[in-house]
Each structure stands twice: as C-alpha cells, then as structure tokens.
Amino acid sequence: MKSKDILLLLKMVSLEQSSHANEPHQYSVRALAQATGISKSELNQALNRCIHVGLVARDRPTNLPRVNRRALLGFLREGIKYVFPASLGPVVRGIPTAFAAPTLVGKVMSAGDLLPVWPDAKATDMGQGVEPLCKAVPAAAAQDEKLYKLLALVDAIRLGRPREAKVASDMLKQEFSV
C-alpha cells in the first residue's frame, strides 16, 4: 500500500457522496488523475492494489469501483498512524490541516500556538509544517472541499493523541455513513 492509494480512496468516497457519483466519466482514469494529481499509470496501479487488499470492489451492475468504506475506516482508525506517520516540522506557510482545518476548529484544541499546515507557498496561513500523505494532497484538497475535510480528519488521526484521534475517527465514521 502506498500513500497515493489513500488519496485515491478518499477521492472516491468524495465522488460517491456527490450528486454526480453515478456518472461513469467521474471514475475514468483521466478524471481521477486530474482530480488527484496522480498520474494515470500510478492511479491504475493504486486501484489494483486497493482491489487486491479488499479496500475496493467492482459494483456488479455498473462495474464501477466502489470503496469498501468499513474496511477503509478500520484501516484509518487503527493503522494509518503506523503506516504513514506524521510529525510537525518547521514553521512554514501552508494550508491548515488536522485540528486547524475548518472541519475540526472548535472540536479539539491544540497544545501549542502554531497550527499544523501542509506546506504551500501560495497559502496565507503560517504554522508547523506537516508532510501530507503525498505531494498531490494540497492541490487535490483545494479542488474538492469534501476531500479536504476527509484528508484533514485523517491527518488528525495521524498527528493526534488518543482523544483527538477518537474525535476525528468518529467524524470520519459519520462522513463514511458506516
């Protein structure tokens, strides 16, 4: 499993919840590559890896790939922080993530003054840099508000202590409708 696989899965969850989710062109390799910033060949490999491990299955009537949300939620709750750990780095300009993202503001509190951010030279917020799951995360999150919310919740699990991780995990469960 690679970090790009998680980005792809979260984008697919976002698409499945959108009003246009049943349109086959939304799941084309080209559309997913454009939406995630992952190359078409890497995207195809990621999808195959996810199918192999049971995080994605083909929908029988449409043959479209569908995320096994229950399995993904289990992995995100219990394994993401060990497989793709995160730590706070130097102060940089960036996009708020984890408990600094709009979805978690006011739900959990930071122990420090600096907010966690994904490094992005074009952003206006300053905070401690957090390496995103993959380089494509900031650009992909900027295009899709739902994806941004999911990625921020995942970062809260990756970065947070047990209480913060539980709040984020519960919110992810609600978002996944599991």
TORLUMKOL-51288 format. One line per field, with one value per atom (N, C-alpha, C): residue number from 0; residue in one letter; atom name; x, z, y negated. Coordinates in nm, 2 decimals. Example, Ala and Ser with C-alpha at 12.3 -4.5 7.8 and 13.67 -1.06 7.14 Angstrom:
BEGIN
resi	[0;0;0;1;1;1]
resn	[A;A;A;S;S;S]
name	[N;CA;C;N;CA;C]
u	[1.32;1.23;1.32;1.28;1.37;1.29]
w	[0.78;0.78;0.78;0.71;0.71;0.79]
v	[0.57;0.45;0.33;0.22;0.11;0.00]
***
This chain:
BEGIN
resi	[0;0;0;1;1;1;2;2;2;3;3;3;4;4;4;5;5;5;6;6;6;7;7;7;8;8;8;9;9;9;10;10;10;11;11;11;12;12;12;13;13;13;14;14;14;15;15;15;16;16;16;17;17;17;18;18;18;19;19;19;20;20;20;21;21;21;22;22;22;23;23;23;24;24;24;25;25;25;26;26;26;27;27;27;28;28;28;29;29;29;30;30;30;31;31;31;32;32;32;33;33;33;34;34;34;35;35;35;36;36;36;37;37;37;38;38;38;39;39;39;40;40;40;41;41;41;42;42;42;43;43;43;44;44;44;45;45;45;46;46;46;47;47;47;48;48;48;49;49;49;50;50;50;51;51;51;52;52;52;53;53;53;54;54;54;55;55;55;56;56;56;57;57;57;58;58;58;59;59;59;60;60;60;61;61;61;62;62;62;63;63;63;64;64;64;65;65;65;66;66;66;67;67;67;68;68;68;69;69;69;70;70;70;71;71;71;72;72;72;73;73;73;74;74;74;75;75;75;76;76;76;77;77;77;78;78;78;79;79;79;80;80;80;81;81;81;82;82;82;83;83;83;84;84;84;85;85;85;86;86;86;87;87;87;88;88;88;89;89;89;90;90;90;91;91;91;92;92;92;93;93;93;94;94;94;95;95;95;96;96;96;97;97;97;98;98;98;99;99;99;100;100;100;101;101;101;102;102;102;103;103;103;104;104;104;105;105;105;106;106;106;107;107;107;108;108;108;109;109;109;110;110;110;111;111;111;112;112;112;113;113;113;114;114;114;115;115;115;116;116;116;117;117;117;118;118;118;119;119;119;120;120;120;121;121;121;122;122;122;123;123;123;124;124;124;125;125;125;126;126;126;127;127;127;128;128;128;129;129;129;130;130;130;131;131;131;132;132;132;133;133;133;134;134;134;135;135;135;136;136;136;137;137;137;138;138;138;139;139;139;140;140;140;141;141;141;142;142;142;143;143;143;144;144;144;145;145;145;146;146;146;147;147;147;148;148;148;149;149;149;150;150;150;151;151;151;152;152;152;153;153;153;154;154;154;155;155;155;156;156;156;157;157;157;158;158;158;159;159;159;160;160;160;161;161;161;162;162;162;163;163;163;164;164;164;165;165;165;166;166;166;167;167;167;168;168;168;169;169;169;170;170;170;171;171;171;172;172;172;173;173;173;174;174;174;175;175;175;176;176;176;177;177;177]
resn	[M;M;M;K;K;K;S;S;S;K;K;K;D;D;D;I;I;I;L;L;L;L;L;L;L;L;L;L;L;L;K;K;K;M;M;M;V;V;V;S;S;S;L;L;L;E;E;E;Q;Q;Q;S;S;S;S;S;S;H;H;H;A;A;A;N;N;N;E;E;E;P;P;P;H;H;H;Q;Q;Q;Y;Y;Y;S;S;S;V;V;V;R;R;R;A;A;A;L;L;L;A;A;A;Q;Q;Q;A;A;A;T;T;T;G;G;G;I;I;I;S;S;S;K;K;K;S;S;S;E;E;E;L;L;L;N;N;N;Q;Q;Q;A;A;A;L;L;L;N;N;N;R;R;R;C;C;C;I;I;I;H;H;H;V;V;V;G;G;G;L;L;L;V;V;V;A;A;A;R;R;R;D;D;D;R;R;R;P;P;P;T;T;T;N;N;N;L;L;L;P;P;P;R;R;R;V;V;V;N;N;N;R;R;R;R;R;R;A;A;A;L;L;L;L;L;L;G;G;G;F;F;F;L;L;L;R;R;R;E;E;E;G;G;G;I;I;I;K;K;K;Y;Y;Y;V;V;V;F;F;F;P;P;P;A;A;A;S;S;S;L;L;L;G;G;G;P;P;P;V;V;V;V;V;V;R;R;R;G;G;G;I;I;I;P;P;P;T;T;T;A;A;A;F;F;F;A;A;A;A;A;A;P;P;P;T;T;T;L;L;L;V;V;V;G;G;G;K;K;K;V;V;V;M;M;M;S;S;S;A;A;A;G;G;G;D;D;D;L;L;L;L;L;L;P;P;P;V;V;V;W;W;W;P;P;P;D;D;D;A;A;A;K;K;K;A;A;A;T;T;T;D;D;D;M;M;M;G;G;G;Q;Q;Q;G;G;G;V;V;V;E;E;E;P;P;P;L;L;L;C;C;C;K;K;K;A;A;A;V;V;V;P;P;P;A;A;A;A;A;A;A;A;A;A;A;A;Q;Q;Q;D;D;D;E;E;E;K;K;K;L;L;L;Y;Y;Y;K;K;K;L;L;L;L;L;L;A;A;A;L;L;L;V;V;V;D;D;D;A;A;A;I;I;I;R;R;R;L;L;L;G;G;G;R;R;R;P;P;P;R;R;R;E;E;E;A;A;A;K;K;K;V;V;V;A;A;A;S;S;S;D;D;D;M;M;M;L;L;L;K;K;K;Q;Q;Q;E;E;E;F;F;F;S;S;S;V;V;V]
name	[N;CA;C;N;CA;C;N;CA;C;N;CA;C;N;CA;C;N;CA;C;N;CA;C;N;CA;C;N;CA;C;N;CA;C;N;CA;C;N;CA;C;N;CA;C;N;CA;C;N;CA;C;N;CA;C;N;CA;C;N;CA;C;N;CA;C;N;CA;C;N;CA;C;N;CA;C;N;CA;C;N;CA;C;N;CA;C;N;CA;C;N;CA;C;N;CA;C;N;CA;C;N;CA;C;N;CA;C;N;CA;C;N;CA;C;N;CA;C;N;CA;C;N;CA;C;N;CA;C;N;CA;C;N;CA;C;N;CA;C;N;CA;C;N;CA;C;N;CA;C;N;CA;C;N;CA;C;N;CA;C;N;CA;C;N;CA;C;N;CA;C;N;CA;C;N;CA;C;N;CA;C;N;CA;C;N;CA;C;N;CA;C;N;CA;C;N;CA;C;N;CA;C;N;CA;C;N;CA;C;N;CA;C;N;CA;C;N;CA;C;N;CA;C;N;CA;C;N;CA;C;N;CA;C;N;CA;C;N;CA;C;N;CA;C;N;CA;C;N;CA;C;N;CA;C;N;CA;C;N;CA;C;N;CA;C;N;CA;C;N;CA;C;N;CA;C;N;CA;C;N;CA;C;N;CA;C;N;CA;C;N;CA;C;N;CA;C;N;CA;C;N;CA;C;N;CA;C;N;CA;C;N;CA;C;N;CA;C;N;CA;C;N;CA;C;N;CA;C;N;CA;C;N;CA;C;N;CA;C;N;CA;C;N;CA;C;N;CA;C;N;CA;C;N;CA;C;N;CA;C;N;CA;C;N;CA;C;N;CA;C;N;CA;C;N;CA;C;N;CA;C;N;CA;C;N;CA;C;N;CA;C;N;CA;C;N;CA;C;N;CA;C;N;CA;C;N;CA;C;N;CA;C;N;CA;C;N;CA;C;N;CA;C;N;CA;C;N;CA;C;N;CA;C;N;CA;C;N;CA;C;N;CA;C;N;CA;C;N;CA;C;N;CA;C;N;CA;C;N;CA;C;N;CA;C;N;CA;C;N;CA;C;N;CA;C;N;CA;C;N;CA;C;N;CA;C;N;CA;C;N;CA;C;N;CA;C;N;CA;C;N;CA;C;N;CA;C;N;CA;C;N;CA;C;N;CA;C;N;CA;C;N;CA;C;N;CA;C;N;CA;C;N;CA;C;N;CA;C;N;CA;C;N;CA;C;N;CA;C;N;CA;C;N;CA;C;N;CA;C;N;CA;C;N;CA;C;N;CA;C;N;CA;C;N;CA;C;N;CA;C;N;CA;C;N;CA;C;N;CA;C;N;CA;C;N;CA;C;N;CA;C;N;CA;C;N;CA;C;N;CA;C;N;CA;C;N;CA;C;N;CA;C]
u	[0.08;0.00;0.09;0.05;0.12;0.03;0.09;0.01;-0.08;-0.05;-0.14;-0.26;-0.26;-0.38;-0.48;-0.44;-0.53;-0.59;-0.51;-0.57;-0.67;-0.64;-0.74;-0.87;-0.86;-0.97;-1.06;-1.00;-1.07;-1.14;-1.07;-1.14;-1.26;-1.25;-1.36;-1.48;-1.45;-1.55;-1.62;-1.54;-1.60;-1.69;-1.64;-1.72;-1.85;-1.84;-1.96;-2.06;-2.02;-2.12;-2.17;-2.11;-2.16;-2.28;-2.35;-2.47;-2.45;-2.33;-2.29;-2.22;-2.23;-2.15;-2.18;-2.29;-2.32;-2.28;-2.22;-2.18;-2.04;-2.04;-1.91;-1.79;-1.81;-1.69;-1.63;-1.70;-1.64;-1.53;-1.54;-1.45;-1.35;-1.35;-1.25;-1.11;-1.01;-0.87;-0.83;-0.87;-0.83;-0.89;-1.02;-1.09;-1.03;-1.00;-0.94;-0.80;-0.72;-0.59;-0.59;-0.68;-0.69;-0.73;-0.82;-0.87;-0.77;-0.69;-0.60;-0.45;-0.42;-0.28;-0.19;-0.25;-0.17;-0.17;-0.06;-0.05;-0.14;-0.18;-0.28;-0.22;-0.09;-0.03;-0.03;0.01;0.01;-0.13;-0.22;-0.36;-0.41;-0.38;-0.43;-0.36;-0.23;-0.17;-0.23;-0.26;-0.32;-0.45;-0.54;-0.67;-0.65;-0.56;-0.54;-0.49;-0.41;-0.36;-0.48;-0.56;-0.68;-0.78;-0.80;-0.89;-0.83;-0.70;-0.63;-0.64;-0.63;-0.64;-0.78;-0.88;-1.02;-1.07;-1.00;-1.05;-1.14;-1.14;-1.22;-1.28;-1.40;-1.46;-1.54;-1.56;-1.63;-1.78;-1.86;-2.01;-2.06;-2.14;-2.19;-2.27;-2.37;-2.45;-2.37;-2.28;-2.22;-2.07;-2.01;-1.87;-1.78;-1.84;-1.75;-1.69;-1.57;-1.50;-1.57;-1.60;-1.66;-1.57;-1.56;-1.47;-1.55;-1.47;-1.52;-1.50;-1.60;-1.59;-1.56;-1.62;-1.60;-1.45;-1.40;-1.26;-1.16;-1.19;-1.11;-1.11;-1.23;-1.24;-1.16;-1.17;-1.09;-0.94;-0.89;-0.75;-0.71;-0.80;-0.77;-0.76;-0.86;-0.86;-0.75;-0.71;-0.61;-0.47;-0.46;-0.33;-0.26;-0.33;-0.27;-0.16;-0.17;-0.06;0.06;0.05;0.17;0.23;0.15;0.20;0.24;0.17;0.21;0.21;0.31;0.31;0.34;0.29;0.31;0.38;0.45;0.51;0.51;0.52;0.53;0.67;0.68;0.81;0.83;0.92;0.94;0.82;0.83;0.72;0.73;0.61;0.60;0.47;0.45;0.33;0.25;0.12;0.06;-0.10;-0.15;-0.30;-0.33;-0.41;-0.44;-0.49;-0.45;-0.49;-0.51;-0.55;-0.58;-0.67;-0.64;-0.73;-0.74;-0.65;-0.66;-0.75;-0.79;-0.88;-1.02;-1.09;-1.23;-1.32;-1.30;-1.39;-1.37;-1.25;-1.22;-1.20;-1.21;-1.19;-1.30;-1.26;-1.35;-1.39;-1.36;-1.39;-1.27;-1.15;-1.03;-0.94;-0.86;-0.78;-0.63;-0.55;-0.41;-0.33;-0.23;-0.14;-0.05;-0.02;0.07;0.01;0.08;0.03;0.03;0.11;0.12;0.03;-0.04;-0.13;-0.06;-0.10;-0.04;-0.09;0.00;-0.03;0.04;-0.02;0.05;0.13;0.26;0.34;0.28;0.26;0.21;0.25;0.34;0.39;0.28;0.17;0.07;-0.03;-0.03;-0.12;-0.09;-0.19;-0.17;-0.15;-0.18;-0.17;-0.02;0.02;0.15;0.13;0.22;0.21;0.32;0.31;0.41;0.38;0.48;0.46;0.43;0.34;0.31;0.32;0.40;0.42;0.28;0.22;0.09;0.12;0.01;0.02;0.10;0.08;0.16;0.16;0.25;0.27;0.15;0.06;-0.06;-0.17;-0.16;-0.27;-0.31;-0.22;-0.27;-0.35;-0.30;-0.37;-0.50;-0.51;-0.63;-0.73;-0.69;-0.78;-0.84;-0.76;-0.80;-0.91;-0.92;-1.02;-1.15;-1.15;-1.26;-1.28;-1.38;-1.40;-1.42;-1.50;-1.52;-1.39;-1.31;-1.18;-1.09;-1.09;-1.01;-1.06;-1.18;-1.24;-1.19;-1.20;-1.16;-1.01;-0.93;-0.78;-0.74;-0.81;-0.78;-0.81;-0.92;-0.96;-0.86;-0.81;-0.70;-0.58;-0.54;-0.42;-0.44;-0.56;-0.59;-0.56;-0.59;-0.56;-0.41;-0.35;-0.20;-0.13;-0.17;-0.10;-0.14;-0.27;-0.33;-0.30;-0.32;-0.32;-0.45;-0.47;-0.58;-0.72;-0.73;-0.86;-0.89;-0.79;-0.81;-0.83;-0.76;-0.78;-0.92;-0.97;-1.10;-1.21;-1.20;-1.29;-1.29;-1.17;-1.15;-1.21;-1.18;-1.23;-1.38;-1.44;-1.59;-1.65;-1.58;-1.63;-1.61;-1.50;-1.48;-1.59;-1.62;-1.73;-1.86;-1.89;-2.01;-2.01;-1.89;-1.87;-1.89;-1.84;-1.84;-1.98;-2.07;-2.20;-2.19;-2.10;-2.08;-2.15]
w	[0.00;0.00;0.00;-0.08;-0.08;-0.04;-0.01;0.04;-0.07;-0.19;-0.30;-0.30;-0.26;-0.25;-0.16;-0.05;0.05;-0.02;-0.08;-0.15;-0.25;-0.33;-0.43;-0.36;-0.26;-0.19;-0.13;-0.07;-0.01;-0.12;-0.24;-0.35;-0.40;-0.41;-0.45;-0.35;-0.22;-0.12;-0.15;-0.17;-0.20;-0.33;-0.43;-0.55;-0.53;-0.45;-0.43;-0.35;-0.27;-0.20;-0.28;-0.39;-0.47;-0.55;-0.59;-0.67;-0.80;-0.85;-0.99;-0.98;-0.86;-0.83;-0.93;-0.99;-1.07;-1.22;-1.25;-1.38;-1.41;-1.50;-1.53;-1.55;-1.62;-1.65;-1.52;-1.41;-1.29;-1.24;-1.28;-1.24;-1.35;-1.46;-1.56;-1.50;-1.55;-1.51;-1.53;-1.65;-1.68;-1.57;-1.54;-1.45;-1.31;-1.26;-1.13;-1.13;-1.24;-1.24;-1.23;-1.30;-1.30;-1.16;-1.09;-0.97;-0.85;-0.87;-0.76;-0.78;-0.90;-0.93;-0.94;-0.94;-0.95;-1.10;-1.15;-1.29;-1.32;-1.45;-1.49;-1.46;-1.49;-1.46;-1.31;-1.23;-1.08;-1.03;-1.08;-1.04;-1.07;-1.18;-1.22;-1.12;-1.09;-1.00;-0.86;-0.82;-0.69;-0.68;-0.78;-0.79;-0.78;-0.85;-0.85;-0.71;-0.65;-0.51;-0.41;-0.43;-0.34;-0.36;-0.48;-0.52;-0.46;-0.47;-0.42;-0.27;-0.20;-0.05;0.00;-0.08;-0.04;0.00;-0.03;0.00;-0.11;-0.22;-0.34;-0.40;-0.44;-0.52;-0.63;-0.74;-0.85;-0.82;-0.85;-0.84;-0.95;-0.91;-1.01;-1.12;-1.10;-1.21;-1.30;-1.24;-1.32;-1.35;-1.28;-1.29;-1.25;-1.19;-1.13;-1.00;-0.98;-0.85;-0.74;-0.63;-0.51;-0.39;-0.30;-0.18;-0.08;-0.02;0.10;0.22;0.25;0.35;0.49;0.52;0.65;0.67;0.57;0.57;0.57;0.49;0.49;0.62;0.68;0.81;0.92;0.92;1.01;0.99;0.87;0.84;0.89;0.86;0.90;1.05;1.12;1.27;1.33;1.28;1.36;1.30;1.17;1.10;1.04;1.00;0.93;1.00;1.13;1.20;1.21;1.19;1.19;1.06;0.96;0.82;0.76;0.78;0.73;0.84;0.93;1.05;1.01;1.09;1.06;1.18;1.16;1.27;1.23;1.33;1.30;1.27;1.17;1.12;1.15;1.07;1.09;1.05;1.09;1.06;0.91;0.85;0.70;0.67;0.55;0.50;0.45;0.48;0.43;0.45;0.42;0.43;0.56;0.64;0.77;0.75;0.84;0.84;0.98;1.00;1.13;1.21;1.33;1.42;1.38;1.29;1.24;1.12;1.06;0.94;0.99;0.90;0.93;0.99;0.95;0.99;1.14;1.20;1.34;1.43;1.37;1.46;1.56;1.69;1.80;1.85;1.79;1.83;1.92;1.88;1.96;1.97;2.07;2.10;2.08;2.04;2.02;2.15;2.17;2.29;2.26;2.13;2.10;2.03;2.01;1.94;1.79;1.74;1.59;1.54;1.43;1.37;1.28;1.26;1.16;1.02;0.93;0.79;0.69;0.58;0.46;0.40;0.38;0.32;0.18;0.16;0.03;0.02;-0.07;-0.08;-0.11;-0.17;-0.21;-0.10;0.00;0.11;0.20;0.28;0.36;0.51;0.55;0.69;0.72;0.85;0.89;1.00;1.00;1.11;1.09;1.17;1.17;1.05;0.97;0.85;0.89;0.81;0.83;0.69;0.67;0.54;0.51;0.40;0.36;0.32;0.31;0.27;0.14;0.05;-0.08;-0.13;-0.22;-0.27;-0.33;-0.38;-0.45;-0.36;-0.23;-0.14;-0.14;-0.12;-0.12;-0.24;-0.36;-0.48;-0.49;-0.46;-0.47;-0.37;-0.25;-0.15;-0.19;-0.26;-0.30;-0.40;-0.47;-0.58;-0.52;-0.41;-0.36;-0.21;-0.16;-0.02;0.06;0.01;0.08;0.10;-0.01;0.00;0.11;0.11;0.21;0.35;0.37;0.50;0.54;0.45;0.48;0.51;0.43;0.44;0.58;0.61;0.74;0.86;0.85;0.96;0.97;0.85;0.85;0.92;0.89;0.95;1.10;1.14;1.29;1.35;1.29;1.34;1.34;1.23;1.21;1.32;1.35;1.44;1.58;1.60;1.73;1.84;1.96;2.07;2.07;2.16;2.16;2.15;2.23;2.23;2.10;2.04;1.92;1.80;1.81;1.71;1.72;1.84;1.85;1.79;1.82;1.77;1.62;1.56;1.41;1.36;1.43;1.38;1.38;1.49;1.49;1.38;1.35;1.24;1.11;1.09;0.97;0.95;1.06;1.06;1.01;1.06;1.02;0.88;0.83;0.69;0.60;0.64;0.56;0.56;0.66;0.68;0.70;0.79;0.82;0.95]
v	[0.12;0.00;-0.12;-0.22;-0.35;-0.46;-0.57;-0.69;-0.74;-0.73;-0.77;-0.69;-0.57;-0.48;-0.54;-0.60;-0.66;-0.79;-0.87;-0.98;-0.94;-0.84;-0.79;-0.74;-0.66;-0.61;-0.72;-0.82;-0.93;-1.01;-1.03;-1.10;-1.02;-0.89;-0.80;-0.81;-0.82;-0.84;-0.97;-1.08;-1.21;-1.20;-1.14;-1.12;-1.05;-0.94;-0.85;-0.93;-1.03;-1.11;-1.23;-1.26;-1.38;-1.34;-1.44;-1.41;-1.35;-1.36;-1.31;-1.17;-1.11;-0.99;-0.87;-0.87;-0.75;-0.77;-0.89;-0.91;-0.84;-0.75;-0.68;-0.76;-0.88;-0.96;-1.01;-1.02;-1.06;-0.97;-0.84;-0.74;-0.70;-0.77;-0.74;-0.77;-0.70;-0.72;-0.86;-0.92;-1.06;-1.15;-1.14;-1.23;-1.21;-1.09;-1.07;-1.12;-1.10;-1.16;-1.31;-1.37;-1.52;-1.57;-1.50;-1.54;-1.51;-1.42;-1.38;-1.42;-1.45;-1.48;-1.36;-1.24;-1.12;-1.08;-1.04;-1.00;-0.88;-0.87;-0.76;-0.63;-0.60;-0.47;-0.44;-0.54;-0.52;-0.50;-0.57;-0.56;-0.42;-0.37;-0.23;-0.13;-0.15;-0.06;-0.07;-0.19;-0.21;-0.14;-0.16;-0.10;0.06;0.11;0.26;0.30;0.23;0.26;0.26;0.16;0.15;0.26;0.30;0.41;0.54;0.56;0.68;0.70;0.58;0.60;0.58;0.56;0.56;0.42;0.31;0.18;0.12;0.19;0.15;0.28;0.27;0.38;0.32;0.40;0.35;0.37;0.27;0.27;0.36;0.46;0.56;0.49;0.41;0.36;0.26;0.18;0.07;0.11;0.20;0.24;0.12;0.02;-0.09;-0.05;-0.10;-0.07;-0.14;-0.07;-0.12;-0.10;-0.20;-0.18;-0.10;-0.01;0.07;-0.02;-0.10;-0.21;-0.15;-0.04;0.02;0.06;0.12;0.17;0.05;-0.05;-0.18;-0.25;-0.26;-0.32;-0.25;-0.11;-0.03;-0.06;-0.06;-0.09;-0.23;-0.33;-0.47;-0.48;-0.42;-0.43;-0.36;-0.24;-0.16;-0.16;-0.18;-0.16;-0.28;-0.38;-0.49;-0.56;-0.58;-0.64;-0.56;-0.43;-0.35;-0.33;-0.32;-0.30;-0.43;-0.54;-0.67;-0.77;-0.76;-0.85;-1.00;-1.09;-1.23;-1.30;-1.40;-1.48;-1.62;-1.71;-1.85;-1.89;-1.98;-2.03;-2.17;-2.24;-2.38;-2.47;-2.59;-2.69;-2.72;-2.71;-2.74;-2.80;-2.85;-2.90;-2.77;-2.76;-2.64;-2.64;-2.53;-2.51;-2.43;-2.49;-2.42;-2.28;-2.19;-2.05;-2.01;-1.88;-1.82;-1.91;-1.94;-2.02;-2.17;-2.21;-2.35;-2.37;-2.26;-2.27;-2.31;-2.37;-2.42;-2.31;-2.19;-2.08;-2.05;-2.07;-2.04;-2.16;-2.28;-2.40;-2.40;-2.42;-2.42;-2.29;-2.18;-2.04;-1.98;-2.02;-1.98;-2.10;-2.10;-2.21;-2.17;-2.27;-2.25;-2.28;-2.20;-2.23;-2.34;-2.38;-2.48;-2.60;-2.70;-2.82;-2.80;-2.72;-2.71;-2.60;-2.63;-2.53;-2.44;-2.31;-2.23;-2.26;-2.27;-2.31;-2.22;-2.20;-2.13;-2.25;-2.23;-2.34;-2.37;-2.50;-2.56;-2.70;-2.74;-2.87;-2.97;-2.93;-3.02;-3.05;-2.97;-2.99;-3.11;-3.15;-3.27;-3.24;-3.11;-3.08;-3.03;-3.06;-3.01;-2.91;-2.81;-2.71;-2.61;-2.50;-2.40;-2.31;-2.28;-2.20;-2.06;-2.00;-1.85;-1.80;-1.70;-1.63;-1.57;-1.60;-1.54;-1.39;-1.32;-1.18;-1.16;-1.25;-1.25;-1.40;-1.42;-1.56;-1.62;-1.54;-1.59;-1.63;-1.61;-1.64;-1.78;-1.88;-2.02;-2.06;-2.03;-2.07;-1.99;-1.87;-1.79;-1.84;-1.87;-1.92;-2.06;-2.14;-2.27;-2.27;-2.16;-2.14;-2.08;-2.02;-1.94;-1.96;-2.03;-2.07;-1.94;-1.85;-1.72;-1.64;-1.63;-1.56;-1.63;-1.76;-1.84;-1.80;-1.79;-1.76;-1.62;-1.52;-1.38;-1.37;-1.44;-1.44;-1.51;-1.61;-1.68;-1.59;-1.51;-1.42;-1.31;-1.26;-1.16;-1.21;-1.34;-1.40;-1.41;-1.44;-1.45;-1.31;-1.21;-1.07;-1.05;-1.09;-1.07;-1.14;-1.27;-1.36;-1.35;-1.32;-1.35;-1.24;-1.29;-1.20;-1.12;-1.02;-0.94;-1.02;-1.12;-1.19;-1.26;-1.33;-1.40;-1.30;-1.18;-1.08;-1.02;-1.00;-0.95;-1.04;-1.17;-1.27;-1.27;-1.27;-1.26;-1.13;-1.02;-0.89;-0.88;-0.94;-0.94;-1.02;-1.13;-1.22;-1.15;-1.08;-1.00;-0.90;-0.83;-0.73;-0.79;-0.91;-0.98;-1.02;-1.07;-1.11;-0.99;-0.87;-0.75;-0.69;-0.73;-0.67;-0.52;-0.48;-0.34;-0.31]
***
